[in-house]
Amino acid sequence: MSPLGRPSKYTQEFRRDAVDLVRSCGRPINEVARELGMSHETLRNWGPQARASDVGFGPGAGWWRVVGGGQGRRDRPTASAGRRVAGREGDPAQGSRLFRQGDGSVTSRFRFISAHRAAYGVKRLCRLLAVSRSGFYRWIAAEPTRVARAAAEDVLAAQITAVHAASGGTYGSPRVTAELRDQGVRVNRKRVERIMSQRAVVGRHLAGASAPRSDPAAPAVADLLGRDFTATAPDQRWCGDITYLRVGDRFLYLATVIDIATRRLIGWSLNTHMRTDLVINALDAAVAARGGRVHGVIFHRDRGAQYGSAGFADACHRHGVRRSRGRIGSSFDNALAEAFFATLKRELAVDHRRWNSEADARRDIFRWIAFYNHRRRHSALGYRSPAEYERTLDPTA
């Protein structure tokens, strides 16, 4: 009985077998307890219940010491508890390595019994490992189902790996799930997340965005967005910014124009300088991509000197573009452009990539932009690509 009068779930026979197992195998108590599916404190407290002269426990036993003359005793010793019970005929030999495997779970014990039942019999092993024979036989009967489930999981894992690889190793579980569903695979995100975690398939995580550069002396331009980065149709609102990318011991600078409604990168310019031409060329590219029909579109940017120049103002006036800008030193006022750069740098692994030539960098950046616009699934677009989402807004696009 337990100290509170509740019947113990462990029989005296099980206790003796467990104590003998610890003594004979010479392994730490916590390892044996884990295999038996019990706490090591419980197993340790059984030591005082077996006489030291009989089973080798007690002070001086080295690897199992009883502190305070029997502290931790839970059951009153009985005559049977004081006698050493030898293993029954046909039991696994004392000191064998049989019990040195498994994690102590019921499933682990069932696997152990299945592997050794021909030699020792199911009844004997179930007794030694304190599991029911009926439970073991139910586990055996379910083996075909487990095999089929494992095979299906292997197939799904291969599909997940293929989608992840096709994304350049960038997709996490939400985008992988969306891609699989589009391929006709019925799966939920939690299952995809679990399989990716088990098989170390990891998407690249969001990096911190840098604060925008500012030009306090630039002419006053109003903030027409007020951090509201939404639009109901293409070519209502655009935003853009500049970032830098290291190539060898130099830098390439990328200027962007993004349609806020579709998140599509519609114009960009990549060069070794940050002169005003860089941002004008990106704007011209965006206008050309839209067929020149952009009168009245708002272009929101930060307070960089290039955007505050007379040349850029003239270009906007020529195209009928309305200028808008955020506050000094606040990346939140151009959050969408900052988020785009964070995604680009994360998925191109810019912090770890070493481009040796401008040609190599341009090739990789262009390839990624094409992927971003036409294939990369965007969480803000219901996990559709910008190009696909744009077609839902304008079927003629």
Long-range contacts (C-beta under 8 A, 24 or more apart in sequence): 1-75, 2-74, 2-75, 3-74, 8-74, 8-75, 10-38, 10-42, 10-130, 12-78, 12-80, 12-81, 13-85, 13-127, 14-127, 14-130, 15-46, 15-49, 15-81, 16-50, 16-81, 16-84, 16-85, 17-85, 17-87, 17-127, 17-128, 18-43, 18-46, 19-43, 19-46, 19-47, 19-50, 19-55, 19-57, 20-55, 20-84, 20-85, 20-87, 20-94, 21-99, 22-64, 23-55, 23-56, 23-57, 24-94, 24-95, 25-95, 25-96, 25-97, 25-99, 25-100, 26-63, 26-95, 27-100, 28-63, 29-63, 29-64, 31-100, 32-99, 33-104, 34-103, 34-104, 35-99, 35-100, 35-101, 35-102, 35-103, 35-104, 35-108, 35-109, 36-104, 36-129, 36-130, 37-104, 37-105, 37-106, 37-109, 37-130, 38-104, 41-72, 44-72, 45-72, 45-73, 45-74, 48-72, 48-73, 49-73, 49-75, 49-77, 49-81, 50-81, 50-82, 50-84, 51-82, 51-84, 54-82, 54-83, 54-84, 55-84, 88-124, 90-120, 90-121, 90-124, 91-120, 91-124, 91-128, 92-116, 92-120, 92-128, 106-131, 106-135, 107-139, 110-135, 110-136, 110-139, 110-140, 114-140, 153-195, 156-185, 156-187, 156-191, 156-192, 156-195, 157-195, 157-199, 159-183, 159-185, 160-192, 160-195, 160-196, 160-199, 160-201, 161-199, 161-201, 164-196, 164-201, 164-203, 167-203, 167-371, 167-375, 167-376, 168-347, 168-368, 168-371, 169-203, 169-204, 170-203, 170-204, 170-346, 170-347, 170-376, 171-203, 171-377, 172-196, 172-202, 172-203, 172-205, 173-203, 174-379, 174-383, 175-203, 175-376, 175-377, 175-379, 175-383, 176-203, 178-377, 178-383, 179-377, 204-346, 204-347, 204-349, 205-346, 206-342, 206-343, 206-346, 207-342, 207-345, 207-346, 207-351, 208-342, 209-331, 209-335, 209-338, 209-339, 209-341, 209-342, 210-243, 210-331, 210-338, 210-341, 211-329, 211-331, 212-241, 212-302, 212-303, 212-304, 212-326, 212-329, 212-330, 212-331, 212-334, 212-338, 213-242, 213-302, 213-303, 213-304, 213-305, 214-302, 214-303, 214-304, 214-328, 214-329, 215-303, 215-304, 215-305, 215-308, 216-303, 216-328, 217-308, 218-303, 218-305, 218-307, 218-308, 218-325, 219-308, 219-313, 221-308, 221-323, 221-324, 221-325, 222-324, 222-325, 223-300, 223-324, 223-325, 223-326, 223-327, 223-333, 224-298, 224-300, 224-322, 224-324, 225-298, 225-300, 225-324, 225-326, 225-333, 227-332, 227-333, 227-335, 229-260, 229-335, 229-336, 230-260, 230-261, 231-259, 231-260, 231-261, 232-261, 233-261, 233-393, 233-394, 234-259, 234-261, 234-262, 234-264, 234-290, 234-390, 234-393, 234-394, 234-397, 235-259, 235-261, 235-290, 235-293, 235-294, 235-297, 236-260, 236-261, 236-297, 236-298, 237-261, 237-297, 237-298, 237-300, 238-266, 238-286, 238-297, 238-298, 238-299, 238-300, 238-321, 239-299, 239-300, 239-301, 239-334, 239-336, 239-337, 240-267, 240-279, 240-282, 240-283, 240-299, 240-300, 240-301, 240-337, 241-301, 241-302, 241-304, 241-334, 241-337, 241-338, 241-341, 242-274, 242-278, 242-279, 242-304, 242-306, 243-341, 243-344, 243-345, 245-345, 245-350, 245-355, 245-361, 245-365, 246-350, 246-355, 247-355, 247-356, 247-357, 247-358, 247-360, 247-361, 248-354, 248-355, 248-356, 248-357, 252-358, 252-361, 252-362, 252-365, 253-278, 254-344, 254-365, 255-279, 255-281, 255-282, 255-306, 256-282, 256-337, 256-340, 256-341, 257-282, 257-283, 257-285, 257-286, 257-299, 258-336, 258-337, 258-340, 259-386, 259-390, 260-300, 260-336, 261-390, 261-393, 262-381, 262-386, 262-387, 262-389, 262-390, 262-393, 263-336, 263-340, 263-378, 263-380, 263-381, 263-386, 263-389, 264-373, 264-386, 264-387, 264-390, 265-340, 265-369, 265-372, 265-373, 265-386, 266-290, 268-369, 270-362, 270-365, 272-358, 274-306, 275-306, 276-306, 276-309, 276-311, 276-312, 277-311, 278-306, 279-304, 279-306, 279-307, 279-312, 280-311, 280-312, 280-315, 283-312, 283-315, 283-316, 283-319, 283-321, 284-315, 284-319, 287-319, 287-321, 292-319, 294-319, 294-320, 294-321, 295-319, 295-320, 296-320, 296-322, 297-321, 297-322, 298-322, 298-323, 298-324, 299-323, 299-324, 300-324, 300-325, 300-326, 300-334, 301-325, 301-326, 301-334, 301-337, 302-326, 302-333, 302-334, 302-337, 303-327, 303-328, 343-372, 344-368, 344-372
